Amino acid sequence: MTADAAPQAQALHGTCLARRGRCVLLRGVSGSGKSDLALRFLDRFADAWLIADDRVLLEARDGALYPAAPAPLHGLLEVRGLGLVRRAVPARDAVPPLALIVDLDTPDAIARIAEPRTDSLHGVTLPLVALAPFEGSAPLKLALALETIGVAPGAGPVLSGFAGDDGLLG
């Protein structure tokens, strides 16, 4: 790649949200609750932003991944039973890097006290947690995970938010 060439963004299936200078990628199969959790998270936290729903473009830059929506889906959130609804999105240059990955699963498949896990996307290692998206507390758990587990800009994974031997976060 020449110095003038733009980095190539790679697409994946998921939903991406931002809050307080950090982005989170929600992953799961179709119908697993990504958009539903996003809708409830955006409703619960006025300072949260939709970055992308259904398809997320990830651009590796300076050791971090920057998410965006493909142009046809920019600002759109799928609400089952209603269709696509428009949501406010931040300017592309204001989107923070991805800090956390959340895999969506059923409550019985999720450990009560999680062990630190990571996953690598496009050469960038990020903390990974699992959540049950349809639980009433899921938006709060997502906010807590995003605040306490993740990647600080310019740093590697910060896993201190995972519970220790005593079962307490920190």
QUICOR-V456050 format. One record per pair of residues at least 24 apart in sequence whose ideal C-beta (glycine too) atoms are under 8 Angstrom apart, sorted by the first residue. I is the first residue (numbers start at 1). J is the second residue. D is the distance in Angstrom with one decimal. If there is no record, write none. Layout:
# QUICOR-V456050
i=<I & I>
j=<J & J>
d=<D & D>
This chain:
# QUICOR-V456050
i=<7 & 7 & 7 & 8 & 9 & 9 & 9 & 9 & 10 & 10 & 10 & 10 & 11 & 11 & 11 & 11 & 11 & 12 & 12 & 12 & 12 & 13 & 13 & 13 & 14 & 14 & 14 & 14 & 15 & 15 & 15 & 15 & 16 & 16 & 16 & 16 & 16 & 16 & 16 & 16 & 17 & 17 & 17 & 17 & 17 & 17 & 17 & 18 & 18 & 18 & 18 & 18 & 18 & 19 & 19 & 19 & 19 & 19 & 19 & 20 & 20 & 20 & 21 & 21 & 22 & 22 & 22 & 22 & 22 & 22 & 23 & 23 & 23 & 23 & 23 & 23 & 23 & 23 & 24 & 24 & 24 & 24 & 24 & 24 & 24 & 24 & 24 & 25 & 25 & 25 & 25 & 25 & 25 & 25 & 25 & 26 & 26 & 26 & 27 & 27 & 27 & 27 & 28 & 28 & 28 & 28 & 32 & 32 & 32 & 33 & 33 & 33 & 33 & 34 & 34 & 35 & 35 & 35 & 35 & 36 & 36 & 36 & 37 & 37 & 37 & 37 & 37 & 37 & 37 & 38 & 39 & 39 & 40 & 40 & 41 & 41 & 41 & 42 & 42 & 43 & 44 & 44 & 44 & 45 & 45 & 49 & 49 & 49 & 50 & 50 & 50 & 50 & 50 & 51 & 51 & 51 & 53 & 53 & 54 & 58 & 58 & 58 & 60 & 60 & 60 & 63 & 63 & 64 & 64 & 64 & 64 & 64 & 64 & 65 & 65 & 65 & 65 & 65 & 65 & 66 & 66 & 66 & 67 & 67 & 68 & 68 & 96 & 97 & 97 & 98 & 98 & 98 & 99 & 99 & 99 & 99 & 99 & 99 & 100 & 100 & 100 & 100 & 100 & 100 & 100 & 100 & 100 & 101 & 101 & 101 & 101 & 102 & 102 & 102 & 102 & 102 & 102 & 103 & 103 & 103 & 103 & 104 & 104 & 104 & 104 & 105 & 105 & 105 & 106 & 107 & 107 & 113 & 113 & 114 & 114 & 115 & 116 & 116 & 118 & 118 & 125 & 125 & 126 & 126 & 126 & 127 & 127 & 127 & 127 & 144>
j=<59 & 60 & 61 & 59 & 57 & 58 & 59 & 68 & 57 & 58 & 59 & 122 & 55 & 56 & 57 & 58 & 70 & 55 & 56 & 58 & 121 & 54 & 55 & 56 & 52 & 54 & 55 & 56 & 52 & 53 & 54 & 56 & 50 & 51 & 52 & 53 & 56 & 67 & 69 & 98 & 41 & 42 & 48 & 49 & 50 & 51 & 142 & 48 & 49 & 51 & 90 & 95 & 96 & 45 & 47 & 48 & 49 & 143 & 146 & 47 & 146 & 147 & 96 & 153 & 96 & 97 & 99 & 100 & 146 & 150 & 51 & 67 & 95 & 96 & 97 & 98 & 99 & 100 & 98 & 99 & 100 & 101 & 102 & 142 & 145 & 146 & 150 & 56 & 67 & 98 & 100 & 101 & 102 & 121 & 126 & 102 & 104 & 133 & 101 & 102 & 103 & 104 & 103 & 104 & 105 & 133 & 104 & 105 & 133 & 104 & 133 & 134 & 138 & 104 & 133 & 77 & 78 & 79 & 80 & 80 & 133 & 134 & 104 & 131 & 133 & 134 & 138 & 139 & 142 & 77 & 77 & 79 & 138 & 139 & 139 & 142 & 143 & 77 & 87 & 139 & 139 & 140 & 143 & 139 & 143 & 88 & 89 & 90 & 75 & 77 & 87 & 88 & 89 & 89 & 90 & 95 & 77 & 78 & 78 & 98 & 121 & 122 & 122 & 123 & 124 & 124 & 154 & 97 & 98 & 124 & 151 & 153 & 154 & 97 & 98 & 121 & 122 & 124 & 126 & 95 & 97 & 98 & 95 & 98 & 92 & 95 & 153 & 151 & 153 & 124 & 126 & 151 & 126 & 127 & 146 & 150 & 151 & 152 & 126 & 127 & 128 & 129 & 145 & 146 & 149 & 150 & 151 & 126 & 127 & 128 & 129 & 128 & 129 & 130 & 131 & 142 & 145 & 128 & 129 & 130 & 131 & 130 & 131 & 132 & 133 & 130 & 131 & 132 & 132 & 132 & 135 & 163 & 167 & 162 & 163 & 162 & 159 & 162 & 157 & 159 & 156 & 157 & 150 & 151 & 157 & 151 & 157 & 158 & 159 & 169>
d=<5.1 & 6.2 & 5.5 & 7.5 & 4.0 & 6.3 & 4.2 & 6.7 & 7.0 & 5.5 & 7.9 & 5.9 & 5.4 & 6.9 & 5.3 & 7.7 & 6.7 & 7.4 & 5.7 & 6.6 & 7.6 & 7.1 & 6.6 & 7.8 & 7.7 & 7.9 & 7.7 & 4.8 & 6.7 & 4.8 & 6.9 & 7.2 & 7.9 & 4.0 & 4.5 & 7.9 & 4.8 & 4.3 & 7.9 & 7.4 & 5.9 & 7.2 & 5.9 & 6.7 & 6.3 & 6.2 & 7.9 & 6.9 & 4.5 & 5.4 & 6.8 & 6.4 & 5.9 & 5.9 & 5.9 & 4.4 & 7.1 & 6.8 & 6.0 & 6.6 & 7.5 & 7.2 & 4.8 & 7.9 & 5.7 & 8.0 & 4.0 & 7.0 & 5.6 & 5.7 & 6.1 & 5.5 & 6.8 & 5.4 & 6.4 & 4.7 & 5.9 & 7.8 & 7.5 & 6.7 & 4.6 & 7.4 & 5.9 & 6.8 & 7.5 & 5.2 & 7.8 & 6.4 & 6.8 & 5.8 & 7.3 & 5.0 & 6.9 & 7.9 & 8.0 & 5.2 & 6.2 & 7.7 & 6.4 & 7.0 & 5.2 & 6.8 & 6.6 & 3.5 & 7.4 & 7.3 & 4.6 & 7.8 & 6.7 & 5.5 & 3.1 & 5.5 & 8.0 & 6.3 & 7.1 & 6.0 & 4.7 & 6.8 & 7.1 & 6.9 & 6.2 & 7.0 & 7.1 & 7.7 & 4.1 & 8.0 & 5.5 & 6.7 & 6.7 & 6.3 & 6.4 & 6.1 & 7.0 & 4.6 & 4.4 & 5.7 & 7.2 & 7.7 & 6.6 & 7.9 & 4.6 & 7.4 & 7.6 & 7.4 & 6.2 & 7.1 & 6.2 & 5.1 & 7.2 & 5.7 & 4.4 & 7.4 & 5.5 & 6.6 & 7.6 & 5.9 & 4.7 & 5.9 & 6.2 & 7.0 & 6.3 & 5.9 & 4.8 & 6.2 & 6.2 & 6.7 & 7.6 & 3.7 & 7.1 & 6.4 & 7.6 & 6.9 & 7.9 & 6.1 & 4.3 & 6.1 & 6.3 & 5.0 & 7.5 & 6.2 & 5.5 & 7.2 & 6.4 & 5.6 & 6.0 & 6.6 & 7.4 & 7.3 & 6.2 & 7.6 & 6.3 & 7.5 & 7.1 & 7.8 & 6.9 & 3.5 & 4.6 & 7.8 & 6.3 & 5.5 & 7.7 & 7.0 & 6.2 & 5.7 & 6.1 & 4.3 & 7.3 & 5.2 & 7.1 & 4.6 & 7.6 & 7.6 & 5.6 & 7.2 & 5.4 & 6.5 & 6.7 & 6.5 & 7.5 & 4.9 & 7.8 & 7.5 & 6.2 & 7.4 & 4.7 & 5.1 & 7.5 & 6.4 & 6.1 & 4.2 & 6.5 & 4.7 & 5.5 & 6.0 & 6.8 & 7.1 & 4.1 & 4.6 & 5.5 & 7.8 & 6.8 & 5.9 & 7.7 & 5.9 & 6.3 & 6.8 & 4.7 & 7.1 & 5.8 & 7.9>
